[in-house]
Amino acid sequence: MKYWSCCGIKTTDFSAFLEQKGCSKGKHSWQPDKQRLACRQDWHQTGGQVVVTVYAKSPLPDRSSVKANRTGLDTHVVFEGDKVFQEELELWGVIDVGQSFVNMAPSKVEIVLKKASPIPWASLEHPQSRGEAPWQQQGLQPDASGGQEAGGALQEESDDSLDWSEEDDEQWGAEAEQSPLQPQPSCERGAAMPGHPSGP
């Protein structure tokens, strides 16, 4: 008999045993996960609080949880028997966790978050938590040339590029070892610099 110490499934076939995935913590659940659903969610704010509403019929308080810290919210709502709504948010602003609370009604779950300071929030979720680029956060669109439009001005990429090869690197390295860096006299166009071959 072969089996993982954390799991209750035993087998005599060694290849089937190797295909079983063990668990990293706790008991291994060989049953499929409960049905995860996306519920309708809404939010509004007043001067001192933000109210997040998850519309889920018949939420089960003993199997649901809402966890929060000053800048994050983790909502896990089990409703209608075995349906699950799960969402983690990085909040736009800072909240006072001690004065925040949850209300469960027959058709919805209201999460009332007390703002740490009474400033208005632009949105519920912080834009960087979704991995948006800075131009997306500002509502800007990239142009065809790859620059970004910000404040009405076009930011262009530099045309300057450096071309080098390992031979050039070795040549400059050998010259640098031979003579210390010294100020060079100014040269006119077409004139050769001391110690360097003249240009074309």
N, C-alpha and C positions, 0 to 999 in steps of 0.2 A: 504494500500500500504506500502510495506517495501522496503527500498533501503539504500545503503551506501551513505553518503553525497558526497563522492568523485567520485562516479560512476553513470552512467545514466541508468542502468538497474533496472527496478522496477518489483516487483513480489507480488502476493497476498498469495502465499504459504510460510509459515514461514520456513519449512524445506529447501526449495529451497533457501530462503534468507540466512539461516545459512551456506549453502554449498558454497555460493559465497565468493570469497576471496576479501577483501578490499585492498586498496593500501596504502603504507606507505608515498608516496610523489607524488605530481603531479596528473595528470589525469590518471585514470585506462584505459588501452587499452584492450578491449575485443577481438580485432582482433589478429590472430596468428602472431608471429614474422616473419619478412622477412626471406627469405631463406639465411642461413649463409653457406658460402662455404670456403673451404681452397684453396687459390690461390697459384700458384707457387711463391716462394719468393727466392731471391738470395741476396748476399751482397759481396762487395769487399772493399778494403781499399787502400788508398794511404798514404803518410807520414803524412798528416794533416787532413784527413777526412775519414769517413766511408760512403759508399753509399749503402742504402737498396733499392732494387727494388721489387715491388709487381706487378706481371703480371696480370692485370685485364683490359679487353676491355671496352672501353667507360666509364671511371670513371666520376662520377658526382661531380664536384668541390663544388657546393653549398650544397650538402648533405653529403660530406665526410669531415673527420677531421683527423689531425695528431697532437697529443699532446705529449710534451716531457718535462722532467726535466733533471737535470744533469746526472742521472743514469737510467732513464726509458723512454720508448717509447710506446705510445698507438696509434695504427693505426686503423682507422675506414673508410673503403672505400666502397661506394655504387657504383655499376657498373651494366651495362646492364639493367637498369630500376630498379629492386628491389632486386638484389643479393647483399649480404653484406659480406665483409671480415673484421674480427675483430681480433686483436691480441695485447696483452700486453707483453712487453719484459723488463726484467731487464738487462741493457746493461753491457757488459764486462768492459768497461772503462767509463771515465767521459767525457761529451761533453760540448761545449759552445753553449747554446741554442740560444743566440742572433745572432750567425753567421751561424746557421743551417737553411735550407730551403727545400721546397718541389717543385718538378716539376711534372706536370701532362701531360702526352702525351696520344694519342688515344688508345694505347695498354698497357700502364704501368704507375705506379706511382713511381717516384724516390724520396727518402728521403735522403738528403745530410746532414750528421751530422758532424759538425766541432769538431775534437778531442781537448780536453783541453790541452793535452800534446802529442807530436808526437811519442808516443811509439806504437809498433804494438800490435794489439789485437789478442789473441789466438782464439777467436770465437766471434760471434755477441752477444750471450746471455751469461750472467754469469751463471756458472754451478750450483751454489747454489740456483738459482731462480727456478730450476726444481725439487728441493728436492733430489738431488743425494747424496749418501753417499760419504764420503771423499775418499774411495778406488775407487769409480767409477770415481771421478774427475781426479784421477791420472792414470786411465786406468789399474788398478790392478784388479785381480779377487780373490775372497775369496777362501781359500782352504777348503778341506772337514772337517778339524778339527775345523773350526771357527776362526782360526787366520788369520792375514792379511799379505800378502807379500809386504814389502816395502823396497826398496833399497837392494834387494837381501837377506835380513834377514827375517826369519820367526818370527813373534811375537806370542808367545804362551801365552795362558791363564794360570794363576797360578793354581797349584794343591792344594794350601793351601785353606782349607775351615774350617770354624768354625762351630762346632755343639754345640748348646746350647738348653736348655729347660728352662721353667719358674722356675722349681725347682732349677736348677743351679743358675739362676739369683737371686732367693730369698735367697739361701744359701750364695752366695757371698755378697748380700746386707746386710744380717744379720751380717756376719763377719766384713764387712767394718764399720758398725755402732758400733760394739763392740771395735774394736781397730783401731787406726789411722794407716795410711800407713807408714811402717818402712822398711828400707833396710833389706833384708833377707840374711843370710849367704849362700854361695854357697853350693850346695848339690851334692853329687855324685849320679850316676845313681842307682836307687833302694832305696835310702835313703829317708826318709820322710821329708818333709819341715815342719818347726815349724808351728803349727796351722792348718795343712792340713792332712787329712788321707793319709797313704802311698798307693802307686799305686800297681797294681797287680804283 
